[in-house]
Amino acid sequence: MVAPEQRSANTGERTRLACWFWRLAKTIFLVFKFHESGPLSPAREPRALPRTVRFVVVGFYVVLISNSLAAEVIPPKPDGYFNDYAGAVSKETASRFNEQLAQFERETSDQVVVAVFPKMQSDSDIADYTQRVAQAWGVGQKEQRNGVVLFVFIQDRKMFIQVGYGLEGALPDATAFDITERHIKPLFRTGNYEAGLATGIDLICKAIRGEYKGSGKTAAERQSGGGVFSLLPFIIFIIVLIIISRLFRKLGGYGYSSRRGGPVFIPSGGGWSSGGGSGGGFSGFGGGGGSFGGGGAGSSW
């Protein structure tokens, strides 16, 4: 659901664009029809002009599509639940919001992500653009599709809540619009982004809590836990090699000695690490493969 004035502007723009493309297609059709059936000069090759027109039209559409793609940027999947790329809040506040959302996933399995950007990197409608971004990030669990993303674009003075398929019943368009329009918007207008974001996060979590149950871990924590257990056989193998190499050394076997030039059979330690987290108690976001169908609403301030 989008504000009425915003929906009206978007509809008018799309109508004008559709009419323009219709007139262009009609003109091209008439040109093709005339030159294929009308009288032509004997010196002119019968299909030379239509072929030229085809190349021009194809080139026009290639340029148009290239410009459209170049004008839009899909940001990479974020590292955290709360991502402030515009410096709207302090680092301490961002860390607190991030841990709040991580804990919410542990309790409910719902993934709520907040992304604050300086401005939109697309000429598309905000609803269409944010849906593509949310879909690319895969917010929400794959089976439940229970993801929500609050997008904020400071310079554009726009925001939008994208709701995953599995939460459209708990967070319908009307509720999402009420959150952005009646609760976040007044605070953003005064420049109080911290309070506006805190209110938005609380209301979104309140609306969707109880739909699903959590496992006590985030998706990222489950993935990292699985990685440790999958390396267990390799760790055991390394330990066995170390024990065998020490036995050989004591028995005068293949261990390296400064007096004899035997081959080295001792695996060196310190070369393997578990790839620890970012430290500082930061809870990283790991998309679960959720999907979005256009549910949600937004506002301008």
N, C-alpha and C positions, 0 to 999 in steps of 0.2 A: 504494500500500500504506500503510495506516494502522496505528498501534499497536493491538493486540487490544483493550485496555480502551477506547480511543477509538472503535474500530469498534463495539463492543458498545453503548456509550452512544448513539452516533448511530443505530444500528439500533432500539434501544428507543424513542428519541424519535420516529423516523419511524413506527414501528408504532402508538404511542399516538395520534399525529396522524391517521393513516389511519383508525383505529377511530372517532375522534371525528367526522371528516367523514362516515363511513359512517352512524353513528347519526343525525347531523343530516339527511342526505339521506333516510334511511328515514322519519324523522318528518315531513319536509316532504311526501313522497309520500303518506303516510297521510292527512295533513290535506287535501291536494288531492283524494284519492279520496273521502273522506267528504263533503266539501262539494259535490262535483260530482254525486254519486249519491244522497246521503242526503236525507231530507225537510227542507225548509226552511220558514220562516215565510212566508206570502203577502206580508207587508209588506216582506220583504227581497228585494233584487234577487238573482237566482240566482247571478251570478258576481261579485258585489261583493267578497265575502270572499276568494276565491281570488286576485283581482287584487291586493288589498291585501297578501296573503301574498307574492305574487310580487315586489312592490315592496320589501317588507322584506328578502326573501332577496337580491335584486339589490343593494340598498343595503349589506347586510352584506358581500357579497363585494367590492364596490367599496372599502369601508373597509378590509377585510382586505388586499386587494392594494395599496392606497395606502400602508398602514402598512409593508408588506413592502418596497416600493420605496423609501420614505423612509428605512428603516432601513439601507439598503445604499448605499455610496458607492464608485464605481469611480474610483480615482485617475487623473489624466491621465498620458499617456505621459511617462516621465522623460527628463531631458536627458542623463543619463550612464549608464554601465554599472553603477556602484556608487552607490547612492542611500541615504544615511543620514538619514532624517527624524526619527530619535529621538536623535541625538547619541551613538550608541554608541561611535564611534571618533573619533580626532582628524582634523582636516582633511587633515593630511599623509598619514595612513594611508588615508583615503578616496581621495585623489588617486592614491596608489600602486596601490591596488586597481583603480581605474578604468582607469589606463593599462595594467595587466596584462591586463585583460579586453579592452581595445581591441586590444592587440597580438595577443591570442589570436584575435580575429576576423580580423585581417589574415593570420594564418598558416593558419587553418583554415576560415574563413567561418562558423564556429559563433558564435552570439551568446549569451553568458552574462550575465545581468543579476541583480544583487543588490538587493533592496529591503528596508530595515529601517524598520519603522513602529512608532510607540508602541503601537498596538492595532489590531485588526480593526475595520473600519467596516461590519460586516455581522453579522446573526444567523444566517447560513448556516453550514454545515459548512466548515471551512477548506479542504478539498480542492475543493469546489464553487466557493467564492468566489475562491480564487487561480487556478483555471482560467479563470474569467470575466475576471479582471484580466489574466492573461497573454495571453489571446486578444485582448482589447481593445488591448493594447500592440503586438501583432504582432511579438513577439520571434522572431528567426530569419529566414532567407531564405525567400521565398515558394515557390520550387521545392523546396528541400531540407527546409523546415520544421524546421530544425536550431536551435531555440532552447531555452534552459533558464533558468528563473527560480528563484532561491532567495529565498523570502519569510520574513521574521522579524518577529514581533510581540512586542515586549519585555514589555509589561504583561500580555498574555495568556499569555506564556511558551510560545509555540507557533511552529513553523516548518514549512515545506513546500517541497519541490522539485518544481516543475512541469516536465515534460519534453515537448518537442514531438514530433510524430509521427515525424519523421525520425531521432530519436535514442533512441527507446524500446528499440531493440535494443542499443545501446551502453550505455545507462543505464537498465536495467530497474528495476522497483519495488523489488526486493530490494536492489539496489546503492544506490539512493537512500535506502532506509530504513537501510541500514548506515552510510551517510555521516552522516545526521542523528542516529541513535540511538547509535552507538558512537564517533563521532569529534567531532561538534560538540557534542552534548548535555553530555558531561562538562565541557567548557570553559565552556559557557554557565552551568552550575550554579555554577561558582566566580566568575562575573561577568567572566570574561576573554573579552569579545566579540571583541576584535581577533584573538586566537589562534583562536577558534572559526570566525570568518568566513574567516580565511586558510586554515585547514585545509579548510573546505568548498569554497572556490574551487579550491584545488589538486587536491582529489580529483575534483571534477566535471570539471575540464579534463583531468585524467589519464584519466578513464573514456571521454571522447568524442573525444579527440585521435586523428586518423587516419581518422575516418569520412569527412571531406570535405577538400577542398583550398581554401586561400584565394587571393585575388587580389593580396594585398599591400596592400589598402586596405579600410577599413570601408565599410559601406553609406552612412554619412553623408559620408565622403570622396569616394565615387564620385558621389554626388548633387551635392555642391558643385563637383566638377570638371566635371561635365556642364553646370552652370549657367554657368560661366565661358566654356566653348566656345560655348554657345548665344548668349551676348551678344556674341561676336566680330563678327558683321556690324554690329550696332548701334554698337559702338566704332569700327569702320572708317568708318561713315557720319558719326559725329560728327567724326572727324579730318578727313575730306574737307570737311565744312562749315566747319570752322575755317580750313583752308587757303584755300578759296574766299573766305571773308569777308575774310581778310587781303589777298588779291589785289585785291578790290573796294576795300578801304580805300586801298591804294597807288595804284590807278587813279582814285581820286576818285569811286567809285561809291556804293554804299548804306551805306557805313560811317557811324557816328555821329560827328558833329563838333560842337564847342561853337559853331562859327560858322554851321553850317547845321543845320536841323532835320530832316534826313532820317531815314527809318525805320531802326531798329536791326536788323541782319541777322547779329549775332554771337552765337552761343550762349554763354551764360555758363558758366564752368567751376566745379567744386566742388560742383555740385548732385547729382551721381551718385556713389554709392559701391557697393562690391561686397558690403556687408553682412558684414563680416569676422566671424570666430569669436569665441568668448568670451575668447580670449587665455590666456596663462599655460600653454600646452601642454595644455590640457584637450581630451580626445578625446570628442566628443559622440556619443551613441547615436542611431542612426536605425533604427527598426524596419523590417524587410524584408518584413513581411506573413506571418510564420510563423503556424502554427496548432497548437492543443493539443487532445488528446482525452481528457485525464484521467490520463495516465501520470504516475507520480511517487509520492512518499511523504513522510511528515512525522513529527515527534515533538514531545512536550512535555517541558519540563524544570522 
